[in-house]
Amino acid sequence: MRILVAVSGGSDSKGLLLALNEAIEASDPNRFSLAACTVDHALRPESAAEAQGVAAFCASIGVPHLIKRWDGPKPLTGIQAAAREARYRLLADAAERFDAGCIVTGHTSDDQRETILMRMQRATGPGASGMARATLYDRRIWVLRPFLNLDRTSIRAFLATRDVTWFDDPSNANTTFERVRVRAELAHAPRAEEGAWDAGARARSSTRAAALITRHVRVHAGLVVEIPLAFAEHRDDVDWQRALLALVAVVGGRAHIPAADTVKRVAAFLRETTLGRMTAGRCVFDRRASGLYLYREARGLTTLTLAGGETATWDGRFHVRNGGSAPISVAAEGRGGPQQQRLIAAGLPPGVAGRASLTAPRVRSENGESVASITIEPRIGLYDTFLPGFDRIMADRIAGLFGRGPYPPPPVHDLLTEMER
Ligand SMILES: Nc1ncnc2c1ncn2[C@@H]1O[C@H](COP(=O)(O)OP(=O)(O)OP(=O)(O)O)[C@@H](O)[C@H]1O
């Protein structure tokens, strides 16, 4: 198998490249081979020369290397997040070019501490989580982090023994970035956040959440989540909270579980027993005598136009592909559409069917042509771009309920491999 190493030119990823190269040469050069990729974000004048420096280093150890430049428009705000998005997309493209089976990055235990602290500071849902050892990117390729339990000092000591130097990214000193501030905070802090994160416990909790979903949750036409009332009230069960919040994110078309204030409102609603509705996280919670129903709120639904051959996401909830040549538009179905009858036929209360069907996607051809070559597939924003390995079984269950197949499993044995049935 070929492994793509994401090398920024900093100490961690250079150390990873060198360590893997030595390990493969010493043990199994026929089974594994390496390739490397550097993303030039083109945000600093020196970045092109630094990428060339990595290319020269890779050539010196005989590892094929590719530079991928981020050429797209650069936003003025949220530049770190946009750069990250572009970086993973370009790394995945490079992996495809090299026919690599996975990507590895140089994240260290220092990065893990920062991540945990940042997530604790904006904590949402049950417990702050750390980075996963393996993350599936874009349903395409697994990103592994072999150095996640190793600290930066050891990596630098290893590089020193090999006389290898590295670049220090100047943005690491820019305190407008949250991660940089957190790093400074950690330098003076006792290691209080350690122990707050246990990947094994998280994987077990997530897998129990998956079992609860299988046992208690039904999803109708990718639009309505139905939960028996007796079960919906199990609000003190952390695994159930995890499952419920994941479902809310998927129904709302969001890439993250709801923010803390939304979580509080949901908990308060679940504490009551009176029948009625409330809205949180773009999702309607509709409590009826026959059950608790969740569906997308009929607000803020936009119209999307797709040229022939284009693919896009509508409302964060559906992937739409226009396989024809004429342009199409996708908008909310509105009142009295075909989904309403379908949901009523599935046994849902007419009020729920009516409201939920308002938010179903409806495709129209812009010039009256047939819309036969259009495909619509539910999108699971919570997991489709980044799926942390410890949530894989839960993600598969949710994908199944929304009419999708399982996510590709990781290329290595992971925590969940034994838990799978
Ligand atoms: N420009 C780059 N080109 C290739 N790989 C990179 C680049 N930047 C970062 N990486 C990879 O990502 C790892 C982590 O880098 P860094 O700590 O800068 O990213 P982060 O922003 O903290 O993490 P994340 O990428 O998960 O958001 C590096 O060790 C390296 O493997």
The ligand as an ORCA input file, in Angstrom:
! r2SCAN-3c Opt
* xyz 0 1
  N       0.766     23.093      4.057
  C       0.692     21.807      4.385
  N       0.990     20.872      3.452
  C       0.929     19.559      3.774
  N       0.564     19.099      4.982
  C       0.253     19.987      5.927
  C       0.295     21.380      5.690
  N      -0.061     22.020      6.818
  C      -0.319     21.071      7.734
  N      -0.135     19.844      7.209
  C      -0.301     18.532      7.895
  O      -1.169     18.686      8.997
  C      -0.453     18.417     10.213
  C      -0.921     19.382     11.278
  O      -0.571     20.668     10.912
  P      -1.085     21.929     11.698
  O      -0.870     21.682     13.152
  O      -0.506     23.135     11.060
  O      -2.601     21.840     11.311
  P      -3.856     22.173     12.215
  O      -4.511     23.318     11.561
  O      -3.441     22.284     13.622
  O      -4.664     20.803     12.073
  P      -5.830     20.455     11.067
  O      -5.172     20.305      9.740
  O      -6.407     19.158     11.541
  O      -6.771     21.594     11.155
  C       1.014     18.568      9.861
  O       1.835     17.807     10.718
  C       1.036     18.069      8.436
  O       1.059     16.646      8.397
*
